[in-house]
Amino acid sequence: MSFNTDISSKLENSRNTLRKIARHDDTEFSKQSILNDMEKFVKMVNTMDETVLVPSRLMNLPQEGDDDPFNMFAMLNELKTELLWAGDAEEHVERGRRVSDISDTESDASSAAGDSGIDGEDERESAARAAAACRRHLRGLRRSLRHLTAAAAHLTRSYQEEVGAPV
């Protein structure tokens, strides 16, 4: 019973932390924490969403490369929602093929946990490989979140300039 209680309380604490991030509550994380990057991303997208009162005006903004400001706005909001509320892995149809939401980390971890293909590999080696894969993916996720946060900030500034609001 104690084991289940510990898991339940940790899961509830994790949910509460994500709820605080979604509500803009002041939470403190290490600057190197993935949660800090998630918090900054969510807050910047919320600020962008509050600033861009007429999303169709984004269509008037100059396009930088392949980045359409209106599509970027929608994509950033969708990513924020997926980051905060997506639960179980769901199947999506993308360009006529099925794509799983299960991350590479999950598939790496599951294959490392059971189907390593290496005879005699013990669970510690398997767990170490899964941990290394997780760290690699976390670094990539942090880098991606930082780029997306910068994109939301840029889009917010561009919109403010377009509508003549103070930047």
PEURNOR-V391835 format. One record per residue. N is the residue number from 1. RES is the residue in one letter. SS is DSSP state (alpha for helix, beta for strand, coil for the rest). PSI is psi as a letter, one per 30 degrees, with the letter a starting at -180 (* if undefined). BURIAL is + if it has 24 or more other ideal C-beta (glycine too) atoms within 12 Angstrom, else -. Layout:
BEGIN
n = (N	N)
res = (RES	RES)
ss = (SS	SS)
psi = (PSI	PSI)
burial = (BURIAL	BURIAL)
END
This chain:
BEGIN
n = (1	2	3	4	5	6	7	8	9	10	11	12	13	14	15	16	17	18	19	20	21	22	23	24	25	26	27	28	29	30	31	32	33	34	35	36	37	38	39	40	41	42	43	44	45	46	47	48	49	50	51	52	53	54	55	56	57	58	59	60	61	62	63	64	65	66	67	68	69	70	71	72	73	74	75	76	77	78	79	80	81	82	83	84	85	86	87	88	89	90	91	92	93	94	95	96	97	98	99	100	101	102	103	104	105	106	107	108	109	110	111	112	113	114	115	116	117	118	119	120	121	122	123	124	125	126	127	128	129	130	131	132	133	134	135	136	137	138	139	140	141	142	143	144	145	146	147	148	149	150	151	152	153	154	155	156	157	158	159	160	161	162	163	164	165	166	167)
res = (M	S	F	N	T	D	I	S	S	K	L	E	N	S	R	N	T	L	R	K	I	A	R	H	D	D	T	E	F	S	K	Q	S	I	L	N	D	M	E	K	F	V	K	M	V	N	T	M	D	E	T	V	L	V	P	S	R	L	M	N	L	P	Q	E	G	D	D	D	P	F	N	M	F	A	M	L	N	E	L	K	T	E	L	L	W	A	G	D	A	E	E	H	V	E	R	G	R	R	V	S	D	I	S	D	T	E	S	D	A	S	S	A	A	G	D	S	G	I	D	G	E	D	E	R	E	S	A	A	R	A	A	A	A	C	R	R	H	L	R	G	L	R	R	S	L	R	H	L	T	A	A	A	A	H	L	T	R	S	Y	Q	E	E	V	G	A	P	V)
ss = (coil	alpha	alpha	alpha	alpha	alpha	alpha	alpha	alpha	alpha	alpha	alpha	alpha	alpha	alpha	alpha	alpha	alpha	alpha	alpha	alpha	alpha	alpha	coil	coil	coil	coil	coil	coil	coil	coil	coil	coil	alpha	alpha	alpha	alpha	alpha	alpha	alpha	alpha	alpha	alpha	alpha	alpha	alpha	alpha	alpha	alpha	alpha	alpha	coil	coil	coil	alpha	alpha	alpha	alpha	alpha	alpha	coil	coil	coil	beta	coil	coil	beta	coil	alpha	alpha	alpha	alpha	alpha	alpha	alpha	alpha	alpha	alpha	alpha	alpha	alpha	alpha	alpha	alpha	alpha	coil	coil	coil	coil	coil	beta	beta	beta	beta	coil	coil	beta	beta	beta	beta	coil	coil	coil	alpha	alpha	alpha	alpha	alpha	alpha	alpha	alpha	alpha	alpha	alpha	coil	coil	coil	coil	coil	coil	coil	coil	alpha	alpha	alpha	alpha	alpha	alpha	alpha	alpha	alpha	alpha	alpha	alpha	alpha	alpha	alpha	alpha	alpha	alpha	alpha	alpha	alpha	alpha	alpha	alpha	alpha	alpha	alpha	alpha	alpha	alpha	alpha	alpha	alpha	alpha	alpha	alpha	alpha	alpha	alpha	alpha	alpha	coil	coil	coil	coil)
psi = (e	e	e	e	e	e	e	e	e	e	e	e	e	e	e	e	e	e	e	e	e	e	g	g	k	j	l	k	l	k	f	g	k	e	e	e	e	e	e	e	e	e	e	e	e	e	e	e	e	f	e	i	f	i	f	f	f	f	f	f	k	k	k	j	b	g	j	k	e	e	e	e	e	e	e	e	e	e	e	e	e	e	e	e	f	k	c	l	k	l	k	l	k	j	h	g	l	k	k	k	f	k	l	e	e	e	e	e	e	e	e	e	f	e	h	f	f	j	k	f	k	l	f	e	e	e	e	e	e	e	e	e	e	e	e	e	e	e	e	e	e	e	e	e	e	e	e	e	e	e	e	e	e	e	e	e	e	e	e	e	e	e	f	g	l	k	*)
burial = (-	-	-	-	-	-	-	-	-	-	-	-	-	-	-	-	+	+	-	-	+	-	-	-	-	-	-	-	-	-	-	-	-	+	+	-	+	+	+	+	+	+	+	+	+	+	+	+	+	-	+	+	-	-	+	-	-	+	-	-	+	-	-	-	-	-	-	-	+	+	-	+	+	-	-	+	+	-	+	+	-	-	+	+	-	-	-	-	-	-	-	-	-	-	-	-	-	-	-	-	-	-	-	-	+	-	-	+	+	-	-	+	-	-	-	-	-	-	-	-	-	-	-	-	-	+	-	-	+	+	-	-	+	-	-	-	-	-	-	-	+	+	-	-	+	-	-	+	+	-	+	+	+	+	+	+	-	+	+	-	-	+	-	-	-	-	-)
END
